[in-house]
Amino acid sequence: MKALVLEENATLTYKDVPPPRRDGDDWVGIEVKASGICGSDLHRGFGGGAYNVPLVMGHEFSGVVDEPVAGGEFARGDRVVVYPLLWCGKCPSCQVGEYALCSSYDYFGSRRDGGFGEYLYVPERNLLRIPDHVDIVHAAMCEPAAVALHGVKQMRIRPGATGAVFGGGPIGNMVAQWLRINGCRRVFVVDVDEAKLATAERMGLAPVSGQGRDPVAAIRDATDGRGADKVVEAIGLPQTFLQAVQSAATFGEVVFMGNISGTFAVAERDFSSILRRELTIHGTWNSRWTPRGQDDWTTALSFMDRELSVGPLISHTPRLDEGVEVFAAVHEKRMPYSKVIFTL
């Protein structure tokens, strides 16, 4: 089969590779149809972040069942998304269904070969059927959509609340949409990229530019000095972590979602303000796969291509055989992009 392979740091090739391994009788053969580039893939491929090489990256993908399990839940031709985390089932977190916090996990596209290839075997327990109303390319965004939802679900949102998201990329935009779906009347999206802000505005969100003006002051001015009730940091910069805290209203909630780059320090004045406003600060990680029917992935798929709009966030759908050049263009910032999804 063909795959896009990370040979070593900053070196990708598109080539023939041996067939993927099947690790159990309950593993289903999947033809990959769409696979998205995540920011972590750039770190893994060009920042020395790979656990091992050679590696087929890609953990945000959708496909079609080719080899079902005898007597299993899925049939040949079923459209599916793949939960990329392989949990141990034995640690304390797994025992209560918190698989994302497993202490001994494996991961498609990270610790083992993933979705930047034509074919893959996946445990049946890691599959979820794509509803008829969802486009299969859009379904490749189920993983980040579920991550965004999981962060929003850390908070208690009352109808009519005001939300703010620092970061207008695909994750930040979906966070903003989830805030609105869950009851926020107005949601601010903060970014320095005018194209991302324009997309947010077209989707009915309130854009706030971080260029030339303090976004905290802009949010407070737009809320009669109160600030936002529910704030999510979805960038990962020390500056925006602090701005997220500063823009929160009294009794507000803040979710730290971005993987931080650098050191986050809080001065005495800001720390005192956190206490005096009685803020609640949450951390969030990955998404929840259980309980079935109420998990983040089922919810994401049920809202996708309806209340949750992901199509406008997809800027490029190149073929996988164009992957070497696409990754180079993205890494070297030669290609303005939002979400890139390879189609197979």
Salt bridges, closest charged atoms under 4 A:
GLU7 OE2 - LYS15 NZ 2.76
ASP16 OD2 - LYS2 NZ 3.47
ASP23 OD1 - ARG21 NE 2.94
ASP23 OD2 - ARG112 NH2 3.02
GLU31 OE1 - LYS33 NZ 3.55
ASP41 OD1 - ARG44 NH1 3.31
ASP41 OD1 - HIS59 ND1 3.99
GLU60 OE2 - HIS59 NE2 3.87
GLU60 OE1 - LYS339 NZ 2.63
ASP66 OD1 - ARG76 NH2 2.98
GLU67 OE1 - ARG22 NH1 3.75
ASP78 OD2 - ARG129 NH2 3.05
GLU98 OE2 - ARG288 NH2 2.99
ASP106 OD2 - ARG112 NE 2.99
ASP221 OD2 - ARG213 NH2 2.30
ASP229 OD1 - ARG226 NH2 2.96
GLU253 OE1 - LYS230 NZ 2.60
GLU253 OE2 - HIS282 NE2 2.83
ASP295 OD1 - ARG292 NH1 2.54
ASP296 OD2 - HIS150 ND1 3.04
ASP296 OD1 - LYS153 NZ 2.81
ASP305 OD1 - HIS138 ND1 2.74
ASP321 OD1 - ARG319 NE 3.05
GLU322 OE1 - ARG319 NH1 3.96
GLU325 OE2 - ARG334 NH1 3.13
GLU332 OE1 - ARG334 NE 2.61
